[in-house]
């Protein structure tokens, strides 16, 4: 889920319902699209959500797609199903930041309605 239209390489604007957060508040889904660097890395079925304070990618969705995610004190490493390193996320103030411009694979995130 993302709150920032500029993160999308492709975006279809259409209201598709709501997302429920952990505190039971809801955010309206404003669209669905692809985020990434337009060439070698993209994540499909990403939701544009009104009122979301941060862009979010689900670790469980990465694991469901066969990726291995390893957390360390200062970063998070992501490997493909063959054990090849594909991406690093840096930890800043208890949040792991994903740099989409340095990845080299495609994944499809699950869409939850």
Protein Blocks (a to p, Z undefined) as FASTA:
>chain_A
ZZbfklpmbdcdddebjaddfkopacddfbdcdedehlmgccehiacdehiabdcddfkl
mmmnopacdddfkbccdddfkopafbdcddeehiacddfklgcbdcdddddZZ
